[in-house]
Amino acid sequence: MVFTAEQIAAYTGGTVEGNPKTEVTTFAKIEEGVPGAISFLANLKYEHFLYETKSSVVLVARDFQPSQPVEATLVRVDNPYETVAKLLQLYESMQQRQEGVSSLAFIDPTARVGEGCYVGPFVSIEAGAVVGDHVVLHPHVSIGRNAQVGNDTEIYSNAVIYHDCRVGQRCILHAGCVVGADGFGFAPTAEGYEKIPQIGIVVIEDDVEVGANTCIDRSTMGQTTVHRGVKLDNLVQIAHNVEVGSHTVMSSQVGVAGSAKVGEWCMFGGQVGIAGHITIGDHTNVGAQAGVPGGNLASRGGATLMGYPAIEHRQWARQSAALKMLPDLVKEVSELKKEIEELKK
């Protein structure tokens, strides 16, 4: 595929500064630019790469003012990061999708597979399962009995959808993720721990992306729910009976304990821990490695939390700054105690 700068500007609503006929055929990071590539500058700490990049076209903000001459053709847009995402989506949509059913796949006679699907080698689709139209199932995917997968969803190798679970339309499930494994439920007895059957399901709504090796456990009863537009990074754990609100995003190694309710449009950094049976309000942001045991601050929504136990981020910053002074403060107190003892003598 070949696009010119003026075509890119027309598609993105941008303006060209330089040669509008400049052609690009690929994408590259601005620091790794090559001739024929399009790059973007969204963070000004990378500005110095703009003056040395070999990329032919660079997306920049409308109000950006270069401090040195620029060889590349610039396309000025409202938001370079959002614009490059839009262009990447266009690029991906133009790639030819795989179709057909491998002779090495197993599809139970009672399962239904829609039109225009790709079913790769060693895929297993069990009894009663329903797979929608234009679904892509890469090799070694397992779809359990009576499970459902919506139209235009893509599931990568070694992902497992357990029995009765439901995955919506236009979802992306990456390699090794597990949807519907048993929740961690055990009753202590004198002889050990007795397993509590997990008879619920997992429901993943439309436009959800689930990262590699992420696990979403089935509920004890009822359903574990991941609402529309949620994005989960790799190695995220969603426990049984959890509800994740629409358009919430979670970075790698986030853990949400059982029966927690997470609101809409929340953002969790890496390794955030959410306690069980609590509610996180809408638009709550939680910084990396923070732990949220509960409390009004989290449940009311709209807060930015950090630390453990998680507190308002400005307070956490002040406490962190004070903590750095703690060794000197301890030394000073010790010296003062010695002086007081000497005065007493």
PERAWO-V75984 format. One record per backbone hydrogen bond with DSSP energy under -1.0 kcal/mol. CO is the residue of the C=O (numbers start at 1). NH is the residue of the N-H. Records with the same first field share a line. If there is no record, write none. Layout:
BEGIN
CO->NH, NH
END
This chain:
BEGIN
3->24
4->8
5->9
6->10
7->11
8->12
9->13, 14
15->76
17->74
19->22
20->6
22->5
24->3
26->38
29->32
34->37
36->25, 26
37->56, 57
38->28
39->59
43->46
44->47
46->49
47->50
49->52, 53
56->73
57->39
58->75
59->41
60->77
61->64
73->58
74->17
75->60
76->15
77->62
79->83
80->84
81->85
82->86
83->87
84->88
85->89
86->90
87->91
88->92
89->93
90->94
92->95
100->119
102->105
106->125
108->111
112->131
115->134
117->100
118->137
119->102
120->123
121->140
123->106
124->143
125->108
126->129
127->146
129->112
130->149
131->114
133->152
135->118
136->155
137->120
138->141
141->124
142->161
143->126
144->147
145->164
147->130
148->167
149->132
150->153
151->170
153->136
154->173
155->138
156->159
157->176
159->142
160->179
161->144
162->165
165->148
166->204
167->150
169->207
171->154
172->210
173->156
174->177
175->213
177->160
178->216
179->162
181->218
183->185
185->196
187->194
192->189
194->187
201->219, 224
202->166
203->226
204->168
206->229
208->172
209->232
210->174
211->214
212->235
214->178
215->238
216->180
219->200
220->199
222->201
224->203
225->244
226->205
227->230
228->247
230->209
231->250
232->211
234->253
236->215
237->256
238->217
239->242
240->259
242->225
243->262
244->227
245->248
246->265
248->231
249->268
250->233
251->254
252->271
254->237
255->274
256->239
257->260
258->277
260->243
261->280
262->245
264->283
266->249
267->286
268->251
269->272
270->289
272->255
273->292
274->257
278->261
280->263
282->302
284->267
285->305
286->269
287->290
290->273
291->310
292->275
295->299
296->300
298->281
303->285
304->313
305->287
306->311
307->291
311->306
312->316
313->317
314->318
315->319
316->320
317->321
318->322
319->323
320->324
323->326
325->329
326->330
327->331
328->332
329->333
330->334
331->335
332->336
333->337
334->338
335->339
336->340
337->341
338->342
339->343
340->344
341->345
END
